[in-house]
């Protein structure tokens, strides 16, 4: 049986009241394909609407905070930390989102929705002059916390490495980056 359905097939929010509160962490990544001229405008901060990446960060923050209003069976969580960073490649911008909180359920959906909101904000700011912009390759890179422990979904061939196998909680408590890229 699916966890979001009761015995009669009706939708039901998963009961997490018996789960232990722990530090929950999720990191997502995604890309937006852009023309070279658009990438140059963004990197020079010369888009007429304003700073594309700062607007994208704000969009990402709002996305994580407002997830339960859009995805109805997610739990309402207090998001305690969000970090959004961007990396320019020759034909795209790669976004990385880290979300942390103490809770009874994971923050994967908050991290994913933050990522999508951030990339959609970039799209919105460039759509007038880059009709071919495309959001691609959005995924969970890693999560930690709760009963399932550490989950990773990337390889060194992608240029991503976990800085320590000791676990994310220690790294985050030290204020270090979780991934190097």
N, C-alpha and C positions, 0 to 999 in steps of 0.2 A: 504494500500500500504506500502511496506517496505521502510524505510527511505533511503536506498542506491540504490533505483531504481527510475528512472524517470517515467513519464506517459506512455512511450513506452516500458518500461522494460529494458532500458539500465542502466548500472552502473553509479552512480552519487555520488560524495562525498557530505556528508551532509553539508549544508551551516550554519556555526556557527557565521557569521559576526555580527548578531544582538544580540548574547548572551552577557551577562555581564561578564567581567573578574572578577574572584574570585579565592581564594585559593582553589586548588583542591588537594585532598589527596586520596591515595588508599593503602591498605595493602593486600598482598596476602600471602598464605602459600602453601607449598607442601612438599612432602617427597621423599626420595630415600631409598629404602630397600637395606640393605647391610649385608654381612656376618659379624659375630663377629670379624674375623681376619682383615677384611677390616676396620671396625670401629676402631679397635685398632691401625692399621697403620695410619689412618687419625688423630686420637686423639694424637698420639705420634709424628706426623709430620715426619713419616718415609717412605713415599711413594717416590719412586725413582724420579718421575717426579717433585717433589717439594711440596709446601704447597697446598694441595687440596682445603682448604677453602678459601685461599687468591686468588687462581686462579678462584674459583667459584664466589667470589665477583667481580673480574674483568670481568668475563663473564657476570654476571648480570648487571654490569654498561653498558657494551657494548650493551647488549640486549635492555635495555630501550632506549638508545640513537639511536639505529638503527632500531627500530620497523617499521617506514614507508617504509623502503626498502624491508621488508618482507611481511607485511600485507598492501596491496595497498590502502585501503580506510580509513586508519587511518590518522588523522591530524598530521602534523609535529609540535611537541611541544618542547619548551625549558624546559628540565627537570632541575629543580632547586635544588632538593635534592633526594638522594637515600640512603637508609640504608638497608643493608642486614645482617641478623644475623642467626645463626645456633644453633640448640639445639640437643644434642645427646640423643637418646633413645636406649634401648637395641638392637634393630634390625634395626635401621634407623637413618637418620639425617633429622630433620625437618628444613626447610628454611622459613624465614619470610622476605618479602620485603616491604618496605615503600617507596613510591614515592610521591613527592610534587612538585607543580608548581603553578604559577598564570596563568590562561588561561580561554578560552571560552568553553573548553570541558574537560572532565575528563581524569584522568591518569590511569584508570583501565587496559587498554591494555598494557601500559608501565610497570606497576607493574607485570602483569601476564607474559609478555614476558621476563622481567628481571628475574623473578622466574624460568621460564622454561630454560632460558639460563644458569642460575647459576647451576641448577640441572643437566643439560646436560653436563656442564663442570665437575662436580663431576663424572658423568658416564664415560666421556671420560678419566679421569685420573685413574680410577680403573678398566676399562673393561678388561684389560689384565689379571687380577688375580681375578676378581669377575664377572664371566659371568652371574650370576643370579641377578645382580643389576637391580632395577626396579623403575622408577619414577611413583609416585602415588599421588592421593588426592590433586591435584593442584586446587586452587580456590581463588576467591575474598573473603576476610574476612570482609572488610569494605571499604566504600568510603564516602567522604564528599566534598561538594562544589556544587555550581550551584543551579539550581531551585529545584532539588530533595532532597537536604539536606543530612542528615546522613542516611546511609544504613549499617546495620550490618548483617553478615551471619555466626554467630557462637553462641555457647552456653557455659554457665559456666561449664557444664558437660565435655566439652573438655579441661578444664583447662585454658581457655582464658577469661579474663574480660576486659572491657573497663574501664580505670581508672576514667573516669568522664563522666557523661551524659551531661556535659556542652558543649561538642563538641570538636572535635579534634583540631580545629584551635587554641583555647586557649592553650591546652596542648602543641601543637607543638611550639607555640611562646615562651613558657616557657622552651623549650628544654627537656621536659620530654618524656619518652616513651609513646606511644599511648596505647599499650596493655601490660598487664603483662601476662607472660606465664612461 
